């Protein structure tokens, strides 16, 4: 029976650097999966962040224009 977590021969970590991303990970990681149709329009981190900042800005403008009561 094959072990579930067995390393395969094609995995080569001989040039890996231990802890390369440990500091960034410790500072906080927030990973969001973007659907394929969305990733065609927003292909990288910068474009996603710009779109979200625009949405946040528009939402804040809209909330200022809403009158309560």
MDAnalysis code that builds the backbone (N, CA, C; Angstrom):
import MDAnalysis as mda
import numpy as np

u = mda.Universe.empty(207, n_residues=69, atom_resindex=np.repeat(np.arange(69), 3), trajectory=True)
u.add_TopologyAttr("name", ["N", "CA", "C"] * 69)
u.add_TopologyAttr("resid", np.arange(1, 70))
u.add_TopologyAttr("resname", ["UNK", "UNK", "UNK", "UNK", "UNK", "UNK", "UNK", "UNK", "UNK", "UNK", "UNK", "UNK", "UNK", "UNK", "UNK", "UNK", "UNK", "UNK", "UNK", "UNK", "UNK", "UNK", "UNK", "UNK", "UNK", "UNK", "UNK", "UNK", "UNK", "UNK", "UNK", "UNK", "UNK", "UNK", "UNK", "UNK", "UNK", "UNK", "UNK", "UNK", "UNK", "UNK", "UNK", "UNK", "UNK", "UNK", "UNK", "UNK", "UNK", "UNK", "UNK", "UNK", "UNK", "UNK", "UNK", "UNK", "UNK", "UNK", "UNK", "UNK", "UNK", "UNK", "UNK", "UNK", "UNK", "UNK", "UNK", "UNK", "UNK"])
u.atoms.positions = np.array([
    [0.850, -1.192, 0.000],
    [0.000, 0.000, 0.000],
    [0.886, 1.243, 0.000],
    [0.585, 2.175, -0.871],
    [1.376, 3.388, -0.997],
    [0.981, 4.400, 0.073],
    [1.985, 5.020, 0.688],
    [1.716, 6.045, 1.696],
    [1.157, 7.292, 1.019],
    [0.226, 7.936, 1.684],
    [-0.417, 9.128, 1.119],
    [0.566, 10.287, 0.937],
    [1.517, 10.417, 1.840],
    [2.426, 11.567, 1.830],
    [3.820, 11.206, 1.325],
    [3.938, 10.165, 0.562],
    [5.235, 9.726, 0.061],
    [5.771, 10.716, -0.973],
    [7.059, 11.028, -0.869],
    [7.694, 11.923, -1.834],
    [7.957, 11.149, -3.124],
    [7.621, 11.724, -4.226],
    [7.843, 11.090, -5.514],
    [9.257, 11.394, -6.008],
    [9.842, 10.522, -6.814],
    [11.210, 10.722, -7.295],
    [11.392, 12.013, -8.096],
    [10.340, 12.462, -8.773],
    [10.489, 13.680, -9.596],
    [10.512, 14.971, -8.784],
    [10.224, 14.902, -7.488],
    [10.323, 16.085, -6.634],
    [11.790, 16.334, -6.326],
    [12.278, 17.496, -6.693],
    [13.690, 17.813, -6.460],
    [13.793, 19.117, -5.687],
    [14.132, 19.014, -4.429],
    [14.298, 20.195, -3.585],
    [15.766, 20.462, -3.286],
    [16.660, 19.901, -4.080],
    [18.088, 20.020, -3.797],
    [18.574, 21.467, -3.870],
    [17.905, 22.321, -4.636],
    [18.299, 23.731, -4.731],
    [17.378, 24.635, -3.914],
    [16.540, 24.033, -3.107],
    [15.605, 24.815, -2.289],
    [16.311, 25.559, -1.167],
    [15.687, 26.621, -0.714],
    [16.221, 27.431, 0.386],
    [15.249, 27.322, 1.542],
    [15.717, 26.749, 2.640],
    [14.862, 26.558, 3.808],
    [14.460, 27.920, 4.386],
    [13.158, 28.091, 4.610],
    [12.652, 29.303, 5.251],
    [12.619, 30.531, 4.368],
    [12.725, 30.372, 3.066],
    [12.781, 31.509, 2.144],
    [11.587, 32.454, 2.312],
    [10.409, 31.905, 2.540],
    [9.202, 32.718, 2.657],
    [8.638, 32.728, 4.072],
    [9.384, 32.236, 5.026],
    [8.886, 32.110, 6.400],
    [8.515, 33.461, 7.009],
    [9.325, 34.478, 6.788],
    [9.046, 35.798, 7.372],
    [7.739, 36.367, 6.811],
    [7.583, 36.295, 5.490],
    [6.356, 36.791, 4.867],
    [5.140, 36.022, 5.355],
    [5.281, 34.711, 5.480],
    [4.174, 33.882, 5.937],
    [3.789, 34.237, 7.363],
    [4.788, 34.473, 8.192],
    [4.544, 34.821, 9.591],
    [3.822, 36.166, 9.706],
    [4.120, 37.087, 8.805],
    [3.485, 38.408, 8.812],
    [2.011, 38.326, 8.438],
    [1.640, 37.276, 7.782],
    [0.235, 37.090, 7.425],
    [0.073, 36.698, 5.982],
    [-0.767, 35.730, 5.768],
    [-1.013, 35.238, 4.424],
    [-2.513, 35.316, 4.167],
    [-2.851, 35.839, 3.023],
    [-4.241, 35.905, 2.628],
    [-4.310, 35.495, 1.163],
    [-4.713, 34.274, 0.936],
    [-4.773, 33.754, -0.423],
    [-6.235, 33.630, -0.825],
    [-6.546, 34.155, -1.986],
    [-7.899, 34.103, -2.514],
    [-7.835, 33.468, -3.888],
    [-8.684, 32.485, -4.124],
    [-8.726, 31.850, -5.440],
    [-9.666, 32.645, -6.330],
    [-9.152, 33.051, -7.468],
    [-9.921, 33.814, -8.450],
    [-10.406, 32.831, -9.521],
    [-11.687, 32.892, -9.852],
    [-12.226, 32.026, -10.896],
    [-11.572, 32.336, -12.237],
    [-11.544, 31.335, -13.103],
    [-10.859, 31.456, -14.388],
    [-11.356, 32.626, -15.230],
    [-12.672, 32.816, -15.281],
    [-13.208, 33.893, -16.118],
    [-12.771, 35.260, -15.591],
    [-12.629, 35.393, -14.271],
    [-12.182, 36.649, -13.679],
    [-10.685, 36.844, -13.898],
    [-9.924, 35.756, -13.798],
    [-8.470, 35.867, -13.941],
    [-8.056, 36.245, -15.364],
    [-8.938, 36.037, -16.327],
    [-8.636, 36.487, -17.692],
    [-8.642, 38.007, -17.761],
    [-9.483, 38.636, -16.955],
    [-9.588, 40.093, -16.947],
    [-8.588, 40.709, -15.975],
    [-8.369, 40.040, -14.852],
    [-7.444, 40.504, -13.821],
    [-6.352, 39.454, -13.634],
    [-5.318, 39.462, -14.484],
    [-4.351, 38.369, -14.512],
    [-3.269, 38.392, -13.428],
    [-3.181, 39.490, -12.668],
    [-2.101, 39.552, -11.682],
    [-2.558, 40.295, -10.425],
    [-1.713, 40.265, -9.416],
    [-2.027, 40.875, -8.126],
    [-2.337, 42.362, -8.264],
    [-1.540, 43.053, -9.044],
    [-1.720, 44.502, -9.192],
    [-3.095, 44.843, -9.760],
    [-3.515, 44.145, -10.794],
    [-4.808, 44.457, -11.409],
    [-5.975, 44.134, -10.477],
    [-5.862, 43.053, -9.716],
    [-6.916, 42.704, -8.757],
    [-6.998, 43.769, -7.671],
    [-5.857, 44.164, -7.115],
    [-5.850, 45.176, -6.054],
    [-6.372, 46.525, -6.535],
    [-6.011, 46.918, -7.746],
    [-6.515, 48.186, -8.291],
    [-8.032, 48.141, -8.443],
    [-8.552, 47.036, -8.941],
    [-10.002, 46.900, -9.117],
    [-10.717, 46.941, -7.768],
    [-10.169, 46.259, -6.777],
    [-10.797, 46.254, -5.454],
    [-10.734, 47.629, -4.800],
    [-9.629, 48.340, -4.975],
    [-9.533, 49.707, -4.424],
    [-10.549, 50.631, -5.086],
    [-10.748, 50.470, -6.388],
    [-11.753, 51.268, -7.091],
    [-13.146, 50.951, -6.553],
    [-13.435, 49.680, -6.362],
    [-14.727, 49.280, -5.814],
    [-14.936, 49.849, -4.418],
    [-13.921, 49.772, -3.581],
    [-14.017, 50.332, -2.219],
    [-14.276, 51.824, -2.280],
    [-13.572, 52.517, -3.161],
    [-13.760, 53.966, -3.306],
    [-15.190, 54.283, -3.746],
    [-15.694, 53.543, -4.731],
    [-17.061, 53.773, -5.204],
    [-18.087, 53.465, -4.121],
    [-17.838, 52.436, -3.343],
    [-18.752, 52.090, -2.255],
    [-18.778, 53.200, -1.202],
    [-17.608, 53.772, -0.903],
    [-17.571, 54.835, 0.106],
    [-18.265, 56.091, -0.395],
    [-18.133, 56.389, -1.672],
    [-18.829, 57.541, -2.250],
    [-20.338, 57.300, -2.192],
    [-20.759, 56.105, -2.534],
    [-22.179, 55.769, -2.538],
    [-22.757, 55.849, -1.127],
    [-22.016, 55.384, -0.136],
    [-22.509, 55.417, 1.244],
    [-22.653, 56.851, 1.737],
    [-21.784, 57.751, 1.296],
    [-21.879, 59.160, 1.691],
    [-23.120, 59.811, 1.110],
    [-23.556, 59.331, -0.067],
    [-24.706, 59.913, -0.741],
    [-26.031, 59.327, -0.273],
    [-25.996, 58.293, 0.526],
    [-27.225, 57.671, 1.030],
    [-27.690, 58.416, 2.264],
    [-28.927, 58.844, 2.233],
    [-29.490, 59.544, 3.378],
    [-30.297, 58.573, 4.218],
    [-30.049, 58.579, 5.509],
    [-30.747, 57.690, 6.424],
    [-31.929, 58.420, 7.021],
    [-33.131, 57.739, 7.060],
    [-34.302, 58.285, 7.747],
    [-35.077, 59.134, 6.863],
])
